[in-house]
Amino acid sequence: MTTSPPMREIPTTELADHTSRSSAWMLIDGKVHDITAFLDDHPGGDEILLDATARDATQEFEDVGHSGEARAQLAEMVIGVARPPTAEEAAVAAEKAAAAGVRMASAEGGG
């Protein structure tokens, strides 16, 4: 009997690094899905998917009433399970967010 290797545990803070067309991750039902390759094929367009990255999109996914086929496709995209970040991971994420905010303010002429 073969057993599957354990799924990678992905801190939820890591989702923020995957919100673009080049790398898009979505959290649904506690599982992290790499949806990058599916962006161009999504019937509702890529923007709706990109808008749902970096956070839990379970409710939006369920509200649409996806078919069994869509659920099977999603299952093939699982790359890990979400877990809360460690204190160190949370601190690093906060630093990144603060730095991004400073860069945004500078780019907008606000800082």
C-alpha distances in whole Angstrom, upper triangle without the diagonal:
4,7,10,13,15,18,21,24,27,31,33,36,34,34,38,37,36,38,39,39,38,35,34,32,32,31,29,28,27,25,27,27,28,31,33,32,33,36,38,36,36,39,41,41,40,43,41,38,39,41,38,37,37,36,34,35,33,36,38,34,34,38,38,36,33,32,28,28,29,27,24,26,26,22,22,24,23,23,23,24,27,29,32,34,35,38,39,37,39,42,41,41,44,46,44,46,49,49,49,51,54,53,53,57,58,57,59,62,61,61
4,7,9,12,15,18,21,24,28,30,32,30,31,34,34,32,35,36,36,34,31,31,28,29,28,27,26,25,22,24,24,25,28,29,29,30,33,35,33,34,36,38,38,37,39,38,35,36,38,35,33,34,33,32,32,31,34,35,32,32,36,36,34,31,30,27,26,27,25,22,23,24,20,19,21,20,19,19,21,24,26,29,31,32,36,36,34,36,39,38,37,41,42,41,42,46,46,45,48,50,50,50,53,54,54,55,58,58,57
4,6,9,12,15,18,21,24,26,29,27,28,31,31,29,32,34,33,32,29,28,26,26,24,24,22,21,19,21,21,23,25,27,27,28,31,33,32,32,35,36,36,35,37,36,32,34,35,32,30,30,30,28,29,28,31,32,29,30,34,34,32,29,29,25,25,26,23,21,22,21,18,17,19,17,17,16,17,21,22,26,27,28,32,32,30,32,36,35,34,37,39,38,39,42,43,42,45,47,47,47,50,52,51,53,55,55,54
4,6,8,12,15,17,21,23,26,24,24,28,27,26,28,30,30,28,25,25,22,22,21,21,20,18,16,17,18,19,22,24,24,24,28,30,29,29,32,33,33,31,34,32,29,30,32,29,27,27,27,25,26,25,28,29,26,27,31,31,29,27,26,23,23,23,20,18,19,18,15,14,16,13,13,13,14,18,19,23,24,26,30,30,27,30,33,31,31,34,36,34,36,39,39,38,41,44,43,43,47,48,47,49,52,51,51
4,6,9,12,15,18,21,23,21,22,26,25,24,27,28,29,27,24,24,21,22,20,21,20,18,15,16,17,18,21,23,23,25,27,30,29,29,32,33,33,31,33,32,28,29,31,28,26,25,26,24,26,25,28,30,27,28,32,32,31,28,28,25,25,25,22,20,20,19,16,15,16,13,12,11,13,16,17,21,22,23,27,26,24,27,30,28,28,32,33,32,33,36,37,36,39,41,41,41,44,46,45,47,50,49,48
4,6,9,12,15,18,20,19,20,23,23,22,25,27,28,26,23,22,19,20,18,18,17,15,13,14,16,17,21,23,23,24,27,30,29,29,32,32,32,30,32,30,27,28,29,26,24,23,23,22,23,22,26,27,25,26,30,30,29,27,27,25,25,24,21,20,20,19,15,16,16,12,11,9,10,13,14,17,18,20,23,23,21,24,27,26,25,29,30,29,30,34,34,34,36,39,38,39,42,43,43,45,47,47,46
4,6,9,13,15,17,16,16,20,19,18,21,23,24,23,19,19,15,16,14,15,14,12,10,10,12,14,17,19,20,21,23,26,26,25,29,29,29,27,28,27,23,24,25,22,20,19,19,18,20,19,23,24,22,23,27,27,26,24,25,23,23,21,19,18,18,16,13,13,12,9,7,5,6,10,11,15,16,18,22,22,19,21,24,23,23,26,28,26,27,31,31,31,33,36,35,36,39,40,40,41,44,43,43
4,6,10,12,14,12,14,17,16,16,19,21,22,21,17,17,14,15,14,15,15,12,10,9,12,13,16,18,20,21,23,26,26,26,29,29,28,26,27,26,22,22,24,21,18,17,18,17,19,19,23,24,22,24,27,28,28,26,27,25,25,23,20,20,19,17,15,15,13,10,7,5,6,9,10,13,14,15,19,18,16,18,21,20,19,23,24,23,24,27,28,27,30,32,32,33,36,37,37,38,41,40,39
4,7,9,12,11,12,15,15,16,19,21,23,22,18,17,14,14,12,14,14,10,9,9,12,14,17,19,21,22,24,27,27,26,30,29,29,26,27,26,22,22,23,20,17,16,16,15,18,18,22,23,22,23,26,27,27,26,27,26,26,24,21,21,21,18,16,17,15,11,9,6,5,6,6,9,10,12,15,16,13,15,18,17,17,20,22,21,22,25,26,25,28,30,30,31,34,35,35,37,39,38,37
4,6,8,7,8,12,12,12,15,18,20,19,15,14,11,12,10,13,14,10,9,8,11,12,15,17,19,20,21,25,25,24,28,27,26,23,24,23,19,19,20,17,14,12,13,13,16,17,20,21,20,22,25,26,26,25,27,26,26,23,21,21,20,17,16,17,14,11,9,6,6,5,6,8,8,11,14,14,11,13,16,15,13,17,19,17,18,22,22,22,24,27,27,27,30,32,31,33,36,34,34
4,5,6,8,10,11,12,15,18,21,20,16,15,12,13,11,14,15,11,11,10,13,14,17,19,22,23,23,27,27,26,29,28,27,24,24,23,20,19,19,17,14,11,11,12,16,17,20,21,21,23,25,26,27,26,29,28,28,25,23,24,23,20,19,20,17,14,12,10,8,6,5,5,5,8,11,11,8,9,12,12,10,13,16,15,16,19,20,20,21,24,25,25,27,29,30,31,33,32,31
4,5,6,8,10,11,13,16,19,19,15,14,11,10,9,12,13,10,10,9,12,14,16,18,21,21,21,25,26,24,27,25,25,22,21,20,17,16,16,14,11,8,8,9,12,14,17,18,18,20,22,23,25,24,27,26,27,24,22,23,22,19,19,20,17,14,13,11,9,6,6,6,6,10,12,13,9,9,13,12,10,13,15,14,14,17,19,18,20,23,23,23,25,28,28,29,31,30,29
4,5,6,8,10,12,15,19,18,15,14,12,12,11,15,16,13,14,12,14,15,17,18,22,22,22,25,27,25,28,26,25,22,21,21,18,16,16,15,12,8,9,11,15,17,19,20,21,23,25,26,28,27,29,30,29,26,25,26,25,21,22,22,19,17,15,14,13,9,9,8,6,9,11,11,7,7,10,9,6,9,12,10,10,14,15,15,16,19,20,20,22,24,24,26,28,27,26
4,5,6,7,10,13,16,15,12,11,9,11,11,15,17,14,13,10,12,12,15,15,19,20,19,23,24,23,27,25,24,21,20,20,17,15,16,14,11,8,10,13,15,17,20,20,20,23,25,26,27,26,28,28,28,25,23,24,23,19,20,20,17,15,13,12,12,9,10,10,9,11,13,12,9,10,12,10,8,11,13,11,12,15,16,15,17,20,20,20,23,25,25,26,29,28,27
4,5,5,7,11,14,13,10,8,6,7,8,12,14,12,11,8,10,10,12,13,16,17,16,20,21,20,23,22,20,17,17,16,13,12,12,11,7,4,7,10,12,14,17,17,17,20,22,22,24,23,25,26,25,22,21,22,20,17,18,18,15,13,12,11,11,9,11,11,11,14,16,16,12,12,15,13,10,13,15,13,13,16,17,15,17,20,20,20,23,25,24,25,28,27,27
4,5,6,10,13,13,10,9,9,10,11,15,17,16,15,12,13,13,14,14,18,19,17,21,23,21,24,22,21,17,16,16,14,11,12,11,8,5,8,11,13,17,19,18,19,22,23,24,26,25,28,28,28,24,23,25,23,20,21,21,18,17,15,15,15,13,14,13,12,15,16,16,12,12,14,12,8,11,13,10,9,13,14,12,14,17,16,16,19,21,20,22,25,24,23
4,6,8,12,11,8,8,9,11,13,17,20,18,16,13,13,12,14,13,16,18,17,20,22,21,25,23,21,17,17,18,15,12,14,13,10,8,11,14,16,19,22,21,21,24,26,26,28,26,29,29,28,25,24,25,23,20,21,21,17,17,15,15,16,14,15,15,14,16,18,16,13,13,15,12,9,12,13,10,11,14,14,12,15,17,16,16,20,21,20,22,25,24,24
4,6,9,8,5,5,5,8,11,15,18,16,14,11,11,9,10,9,13,14,13,16,18,18,21,20,18,14,14,15,12,9,11,11,7,7,11,13,14,17,20,18,18,22,23,23,25,23,25,26,25,21,21,22,19,17,18,18,14,14,13,14,15,14,16,17,16,19,20,19,16,16,18,16,13,16,17,14,14,17,17,15,17,20,19,18,22,23,22,24,27,26,26
4,7,8,6,5,7,9,12,15,18,17,16,13,12,10,10,9,13,14,12,15,17,16,19,17,15,11,11,12,9,6,8,9,5,6,10,13,13,16,18,17,17,21,21,21,23,22,25,26,24,21,21,22,20,17,19,19,16,16,15,16,17,16,18,19,18,21,23,22,18,18,20,18,14,17,18,14,14,17,17,14,16,19,18,17,20,22,20,21,25,25,25
4,5,5,5,9,11,15,17,21,21,19,15,14,11,10,8,12,12,10,13,15,15,18,17,14,10,10,12,10,7,10,11,9,10,13,16,16,19,21,19,19,23,23,22,25,23,25,27,25,21,22,23,20,18,21,20,16,18,17,19,20,19,22,22,21,24,26,25,21,21,23,20,17,19,20,16,16,19,18,15,18,20,18,17,21,22,20,21,24,25,25
4,6,6,10,12,16,19,22,22,20,16,14,11,9,6,9,10,7,9,13,13,16,15,12,8,9,12,10,8,11,13,11,13,16,18,17,20,22,20,19,23,24,22,24,22,24,25,23,20,21,22,19,17,20,19,15,17,17,20,21,21,24,25,24,27,29,28,24,24,26,23,21,23,24,20,20,23,22,19,21,24,21,20,24,25,22,24,27,28,29
4,7,10,13,17,20,23,23,20,16,14,11,10,7,9,11,10,12,15,15,19,19,15,12,13,15,13,11,14,15,13,14,17,20,19,22,24,22,22,25,26,25,27,25,26,27,25,22,23,23,19,18,20,19,15,17,16,19,21,21,23,25,24,26,28,26,23,24,25,22,20,23,23,19,20,23,21,19,22,24,21,21,25,25,23,25,28,29,29
4,7,10,14,16,20,19,16,13,11,7,8,5,9,11,10,13,15,15,19,18,16,12,13,15,12,10,13,13,10,11,14,17,16,19,22,20,19,23,24,23,25,23,25,25,23,20,20,21,18,16,18,16,13,14,13,15,17,17,20,21,20,23,25,24,20,21,23,20,18,21,21,18,18,22,21,18,21,23,21,21,25,26,24,26,29,29,29
4,7,10,13,17,16,14,10,8,6,6,5,9,9,8,12,14,13,17,16,14,10,11,12,8,7,10,9,7,9,11,13,13,16,18,16,16,19,21,20,22,19,22,22,21,17,18,18,15,13,15,15,11,12,12,14,15,15,18,19,19,22,24,24,20,20,22,20,17,20,21,18,18,21,21,18,21,24,22,21,25,26,24,26,29,29,30
4,7,10,13,12,10,7,5,5,6,7,10,11,11,14,15,14,18,17,16,12,13,13,9,9,11,9,6,7,9,10,10,13,16,15,14,17,19,19,20,18,20,21,20,16,16,17,14,11,13,13,9,9,9,10,12,11,14,16,16,20,22,22,18,18,21,19,16,19,21,18,18,22,22,19,22,25,24,23,26,28,27,28,31,31,31
4,6,10,10,8,6,5,7,7,9,12,12,11,15,16,14,17,15,15,12,13,11,8,9,10,7,5,7,7,7,7,9,12,11,10,14,16,15,17,15,18,18,18,14,14,15,13,10,12,13,10,9,10,11,11,10,14,15,16,20,22,23,19,19,22,21,17,20,22,20,19,23,23,21,23,26,25,24,27,29,28,29,32,32,32
4,7,6,6,5,6,9,10,13,16,15,15,19,19,16,19,18,18,16,16,14,11,12,12,8,7,7,6,5,6,7,10,11,10,12,15,16,17,16,18,18,18,15,14,16,15,11,12,14,11,9,10,10,9,7,11,13,14,18,21,21,18,18,21,20,17,20,22,20,19,23,24,22,24,27,27,26,29,31,30,31,34,33,34
4,5,5,7,8,11,11,15,17,15,16,19,19,16,18,17,18,17,17,14,12,14,14,10,10,11,9,6,5,4,8,9,8,9,12,13,14,13,15,15,16,13,11,13,13,9,10,13,11,10,12,11,10,9,13,15,17,21,23,24,21,21,24,24,21,23,26,24,23,27,28,26,27,31,30,29,32,34,33,34,37,36,37
4,6,8,10,14,15,18,20,18,20,23,22,19,21,20,22,20,21,18,16,17,17,13,14,14,11,8,8,6,9,11,10,10,13,15,14,14,16,15,17,14,12,14,15,11,11,14,13,11,13,11,9,9,12,14,17,20,23,25,22,21,25,25,22,25,28,26,25,29,30,29,30,33,33,32,35,37,37,37,40,39,39
4,7,10,13,15,18,20,19,21,24,23,21,24,23,23,22,22,20,17,18,18,14,13,13,11,8,10,8,12,14,13,13,17,18,18,17,19,19,20,17,14,16,16,13,12,15,13,10,11,9,6,5,8,11,14,17,20,21,18,18,22,22,20,22,25,24,23,26,28,27,28,31,32,31,33,36,35,36,39,38,38
4,6,10,12,15,17,17,18,22,21,19,22,21,22,20,21,19,16,17,17,14,13,12,11,9,10,10,13,15,13,14,18,18,18,17,18,17,18,15,13,14,14,10,9,11,10,6,8,6,4,6,9,12,15,18,21,22,19,19,23,22,20,23,25,24,23,27,28,27,28,32,31,31,34,36,35,36,39,38,38
4,7,9,12,14,14,15,19,19,17,21,20,20,18,18,17,13,14,15,12,10,10,10,9,10,11,15,15,13,16,19,19,19,17,19,19,18,16,14,15,13,10,10,11,8,6,6,5,6,6,10,13,14,17,20,21,17,18,21,20,18,21,23,21,21,25,25,24,26,29,28,28,31,33,32,33,36,35,35
4,6,9,11,11,12,16,15,14,17,17,17,15,16,15,11,12,14,12,10,11,12,11,11,12,15,15,13,15,18,18,18,16,17,17,16,13,12,12,10,7,8,8,5,4,6,7,9,10,14,16,17,21,24,24,20,21,24,22,20,23,25,23,22,26,27,25,27,30,29,28,31,33,32,33,36,36,36
4,6,8,9,10,13,14,13,17,17,16,13,15,15,11,11,14,12,10,11,13,13,13,15,18,17,15,18,20,19,20,18,19,19,17,14,14,14,11,9,10,9,5,6,6,9,12,13,16,18,19,22,25,24,20,22,24,22,20,23,25,22,22,26,26,23,26,29,27,27,30,32,30,32,35,35,35
4,6,5,6,10,10,10,13,14,12,10,12,12,8,9,12,11,9,12,14,14,12,14,17,15,13,17,19,17,18,15,17,17,15,12,13,13,10,8,11,10,6,9,10,13,15,15,19,21,22,25,28,27,23,24,27,25,22,25,26,23,23,27,27,24,26,29,28,27,30,32,30,31,34,35,35
4,5,6,9,10,11,14,15,12,9,12,13,9,9,13,13,11,13,15,17,15,18,20,18,16,20,22,20,21,19,20,20,18,15,16,16,13,12,14,12,9,12,12,15,17,18,21,23,23,26,29,28,24,25,27,24,22,25,26,22,23,26,26,23,25,28,26,25,29,30,28,29,33,33,34
4,6,7,8,10,13,15,13,11,14,15,12,12,16,15,14,17,19,19,18,20,22,20,18,21,23,21,22,18,19,19,17,14,16,15,11,11,14,11,9,12,13,17,19,20,24,26,26,29,32,31,27,28,31,28,26,29,30,26,26,30,29,26,29,32,29,29,32,33,31,32,36,36,37
4,6,5,6,10,11,10,8,12,12,9,11,14,14,13,16,18,18,16,17,20,17,15,18,20,17,18,15,16,16,14,11,13,13,9,9,12,11,9,12,14,17,19,20,24,26,27,30,33,32,28,29,32,29,27,29,31,27,27,31,30,27,30,32,31,29,33,34,32,33,36,37,38
4,6,6,9,10,7,5,8,9,7,8,12,12,12,15,17,18,15,17,19,16,15,18,19,17,19,16,18,19,16,13,15,16,13,12,15,14,12,15,16,19,21,21,25,26,27,30,32,32,28,28,31,28,26,28,29,26,25,29,28,25,27,30,28,26,30,31,29,29,33,34,35
4,6,8,10,7,6,10,11,10,11,14,15,15,19,21,21,19,21,22,19,18,21,21,19,20,17,19,20,17,15,17,18,14,15,18,16,15,18,19,22,24,25,28,30,31,34,36,35,32,32,34,32,29,31,32,29,28,32,31,28,30,32,30,28,32,33,30,31,35,36,37
4,6,9,7,8,12,12,11,13,16,16,17,20,21,21,18,20,21,18,16,19,20,17,18,15,15,17,14,12,15,15,11,12,16,15,14,17,19,22,24,25,29,31,32,35,37,37,33,33,36,34,31,33,35,31,31,34,34,30,32,35,33,31,35,36,33,34,38,39,40
4,5,5,6,10,9,8,11,13,13,14,18,19,18,15,17,18,15,13,16,16,13,14,12,13,15,13,10,13,14,11,11,15,15,13,16,19,21,23,23,27,29,30,33,36,36,32,32,34,33,29,32,33,30,29,33,33,29,31,34,32,30,34,35,33,33,37,37,39
4,6,8,11,10,10,13,15,15,17,21,21,21,17,18,18,15,13,16,16,12,13,11,12,15,13,11,14,15,13,14,17,17,17,20,22,25,26,26,30,32,33,37,39,39,35,35,37,36,32,35,36,33,32,35,35,32,33,36,35,32,35,37,35,35,38,39,41
4,7,8,7,8,11,12,13,15,19,19,19,15,16,16,13,12,15,14,11,13,12,14,17,15,12,15,17,15,15,19,19,18,20,23,25,25,25,29,30,31,35,37,37,33,33,35,34,31,32,34,31,29,33,33,30,30,34,32,30,33,35,32,32,35,36,38
4,6,6,7,9,11,12,14,18,19,19,16,18,18,15,14,17,17,14,16,15,17,19,17,14,17,19,16,16,19,19,17,20,22,24,25,25,28,30,31,34,36,36,32,32,34,32,29,31,32,29,27,31,31,27,28,31,29,27,30,32,29,29,33,34,35
4,6,5,6,9,10,11,15,16,17,14,17,18,15,14,18,18,15,18,16,18,20,18,15,17,19,16,15,18,18,16,18,20,22,23,23,26,27,28,31,33,33,29,29,31,29,26,27,29,25,24,27,27,24,25,28,26,24,27,29,26,27,30,31,33
4,5,5,6,9,10,14,15,16,14,17,17,14,14,18,17,15,18,17,20,22,21,18,19,21,19,17,21,21,18,20,21,23,24,23,26,27,27,31,32,32,28,27,29,28,24,26,27,24,22,25,25,22,23,26,24,22,25,26,24,24,28,28,30
4,6,5,7,9,13,13,14,11,13,14,10,11,14,13,12,15,14,17,20,19,15,17,19,17,15,19,20,17,19,21,22,22,21,24,25,26,30,31,31,28,27,29,28,24,26,28,25,23,26,27,23,24,27,26,23,26,29,26,26,30,30,31
4,5,5,7,11,11,12,9,12,13,10,10,14,14,12,15,14,17,18,17,14,15,17,14,12,16,16,14,15,17,18,19,18,21,22,23,27,29,29,25,25,27,26,22,24,26,23,22,25,25,22,23,27,25,23,26,29,26,27,30,30,32
4,5,5,9,11,12,11,14,15,13,13,17,17,16,19,17,20,22,21,17,18,20,17,15,18,18,15,17,17,19,19,18,21,22,22,26,27,27,23,23,25,23,20,21,23,20,18,22,22,19,20,23,22,20,23,25,23,23,27,27,28
4,6,9,9,11,9,13,13,11,12,16,15,15,18,18,21,23,22,19,19,22,19,17,20,21,18,19,19,20,20,19,21,21,22,26,27,27,23,22,24,23,19,21,23,20,18,21,22,18,19,22,21,19,22,24,22,22,26,25,27
4,7,7,8,6,9,10,8,9,13,13,13,16,15,19,20,20,16,16,19,17,14,17,18,15,16,17,17,17,15,18,19,20,23,25,25,22,21,23,22,19,20,23,20,18,21,23,20,20,24,23,21,24,27,25,25,29,28,29
4,6,8,7,11,13,11,12,15,16,16,19,18,21,22,21,18,17,19,17,14,17,17,14,14,14,15,15,13,16,16,17,21,22,22,19,18,21,19,16,18,20,17,16,19,20,17,19,22,21,20,23,25,24,24,28,27,28
4,7,9,12,14,13,14,17,18,19,21,21,24,24,24,21,20,22,20,17,18,19,16,15,15,14,14,11,13,13,14,17,19,19,15,14,17,16,12,14,16,14,13,16,17,15,16,20,20,18,21,24,23,23,27,26,26
4,6,9,11,11,12,15,16,17,19,19,22,23,23,20,19,21,20,16,18,20,16,15,15,15,13,11,12,12,13,17,19,20,16,15,18,17,14,15,18,16,15,18,20,18,18,22,22,21,23,26,25,26,29,28,28
4,6,8,9,10,12,13,15,17,17,20,20,21,18,16,19,18,15,16,18,16,14,15,14,12,10,12,12,14,18,20,21,18,17,20,20,17,18,22,20,18,22,24,21,22,26,26,25,27,30,29,29,32,31,32
4,6,5,6,9,10,11,13,13,16,18,18,15,14,17,16,13,15,17,15,14,16,15,14,12,15,16,18,22,24,25,22,20,24,23,20,21,24,22,21,24,26,23,24,28,27,26,28,31,30,30,33,32,33
4,6,5,6,9,10,11,12,15,16,17,14,12,15,15,12,13,16,15,14,16,15,13,13,15,17,19,23,25,27,23,22,26,26,22,24,27,26,24,27,29,27,27,31,31,29,32,35,34,34,37,36,37
4,5,5,6,9,10,12,15,17,18,15,14,18,18,15,16,20,18,17,20,19,17,16,18,19,22,25,27,29,26,24,28,28,25,26,29,27,25,28,30,28,28,32,32,30,32,35,34,34,37,36,37
4,5,5,6,9,10,14,16,17,14,13,17,17,14,16,19,17,17,20,20,19,18,20,21,23,27,29,30,27,25,29,28,25,26,29,27,25,28,30,27,27,31,31,29,31,34,32,32,35,34,36
4,6,6,7,7,11,12,13,10,10,13,13,10,13,16,14,15,18,18,17,17,20,21,24,27,30,31,27,26,30,29,26,28,30,28,27,30,31,29,29,33,33,31,33,36,34,34,38,37,38
4,5,5,7,10,12,14,11,10,14,15,12,14,17,17,17,20,20,18,18,21,23,25,29,31,33,29,28,32,32,28,30,33,31,29,33,34,32,32,36,36,34,36,39,38,37,41,40,41
4,5,8,12,14,16,13,13,17,17,15,18,21,20,20,23,23,22,21,24,25,27,31,33,35,31,30,33,33,30,31,34,32,30,33,35,32,32,36,36,33,36,39,37,36,40,39,41
4,6,9,12,14,11,12,15,15,14,17,19,19,20,23,23,22,22,25,27,29,33,35,36,33,32,35,34,31,32,35,33,31,34,36,33,33,37,36,34,36,39,37,36,40,39,41
4,7,9,11,10,10,13,14,13,16,18,18,19,23,23,22,23,26,28,30,34,36,38,34,33,37,36,33,35,38,35,33,37,38,35,36,40,39,37,39,42,40,40,44,43,45
4,7,8,6,7,10,11,10,13,15,15,17,20,21,21,22,25,27,30,33,36,37,33,33,36,36,32,34,37,35,33,36,38,35,36,39,39,36,39,42,40,40,43,43,44
4,5,5,6,9,10,11,12,15,16,17,21,22,22,24,27,30,32,36,38,39,36,36,39,38,35,37,40,37,36,40,41,38,39,43,42,40,43,45,43,43,47,46,48
4,5,5,6,9,10,10,13,15,16,20,21,21,23,26,29,32,35,38,39,36,36,39,38,35,38,40,38,37,41,42,39,40,44,43,41,44,47,45,45,49,48,49
4,5,5,6,9,10,11,13,15,19,21,21,23,27,30,32,35,38,39,35,36,39,38,35,38,40,37,37,40,41,38,40,43,42,40,44,46,44,44,48,48,49
4,5,5,6,9,10,11,13,17,19,19,21,24,27,29,33,36,36,33,33,36,35,32,34,37,34,33,37,37,35,36,40,38,37,40,42,40,40,44,44,45
4,5,5,6,9,10,11,15,16,16,18,22,25,27,30,33,34,31,31,34,33,31,33,36,33,32,36,37,34,36,39,39,37,40,42,41,41,45,44,45
4,5,5,7,9,11,14,16,17,19,23,26,28,31,35,35,32,32,36,35,32,35,37,35,34,38,38,36,38,41,40,39,42,44,42,43,47,46,47
4,5,5,7,10,13,15,17,19,23,26,27,31,34,34,30,31,34,33,30,33,35,32,32,36,36,34,35,39,37,36,40,41,39,40,44,44,45
4,5,5,7,11,12,14,15,19,22,24,27,30,31,27,28,31,30,27,30,32,29,29,33,33,31,32,36,35,34,37,39,37,38,41,41,42
4,5,6,9,11,12,15,18,21,23,27,30,30,27,28,31,30,28,30,33,30,30,34,35,32,34,38,37,36,39,41,39,40,44,43,44
4,6,9,11,13,16,20,23,25,28,31,31,27,29,32,30,28,31,33,30,31,34,35,32,35,38,37,36,39,41,39,40,44,44,44
4,6,9,12,14,18,21,22,25,28,28,24,25,29,27,25,28,29,27,27,31,31,29,31,34,33,32,36,37,35,37,40,40,40
4,6,8,11,14,18,19,22,25,25,22,23,26,25,23,26,28,26,26,30,30,28,30,34,33,32,35,37,36,37,40,40,40
4,7,10,13,16,17,20,23,22,19,21,24,22,20,24,26,23,24,28,28,26,29,32,31,31,34,36,35,36,39,39,38
4,7,10,13,14,17,20,20,17,19,22,21,19,23,24,23,23,27,28,26,29,32,31,31,34,36,35,37,40,39,38
4,7,10,12,15,18,19,16,17,21,20,19,22,24,23,23,26,27,26,28,31,31,31,34,36,36,37,40,39,38
4,7,9,12,15,16,13,14,18,17,15,18,21,20,20,23,25,24,25,28,29,28,31,33,33,34,37,35,35
4,6,9,12,14,11,12,15,16,14,17,20,19,19,22,24,24,25,28,29,29,31,33,34,35,37,35,35
4,7,9,11,9,9,13,14,12,14,17,17,17,20,22,22,23,26,27,27,29,31,32,33,35,33,32
4,6,8,6,6,9,10,9,11,14,14,15,17,19,19,21,23,24,25,27,29,30,31,33,31,30
4,5,5,6,9,10,11,12,14,15,16,18,20,21,22,24,26,27,28,30,31,33,35,33,31
4,6,5,6,9,10,10,12,14,15,16,18,20,21,23,24,26,27,29,30,31,33,31,29
4,5,5,6,9,10,11,12,14,15,17,18,20,21,23,24,26,27,29,30,32,30,28
4,5,5,6,9,10,11,12,14,15,16,18,20,21,22,24,26,27,29,30,29,27
4,5,5,6,9,10,10,12,14,15,16,18,20,21,22,24,26,27,29,26,25
4,5,5,6,9,10,10,12,14,15,16,18,20,21,23,24,26,27,25,23
4,5,5,6,9,10,11,12,14,15,16,18,20,21,22,24,26,24,22
4,5,5,6,9,10,10,12,14,15,16,18,20,21,22,24,23,21
4,5,5,6,9,10,10,12,14,15,16,18,20,21,22,20,19
4,5,5,6,9,10,11,12,14,15,16,18,20,21,19,17
4,5,5,6,9,10,10,12,14,15,16,18,20,19,17
4,5,5,6,9,10,10,12,14,15,16,18,17,16
4,5,5,6,9,10,11,12,14,15,17,14,13
4,5,5,6,9,10,11,12,14,15,14,12
4,5,5,6,9,10,10,12,14,13,12
4,5,5,6,9,10,11,12,10,10
4,5,5,6,9,10,11,9,7
4,5,5,6,9,10,10,8
4,5,5,6,9,8,9
4,5,5,6,5,5
4,5,5,5,4
4,5,7,8
4,5,8
4,6
4
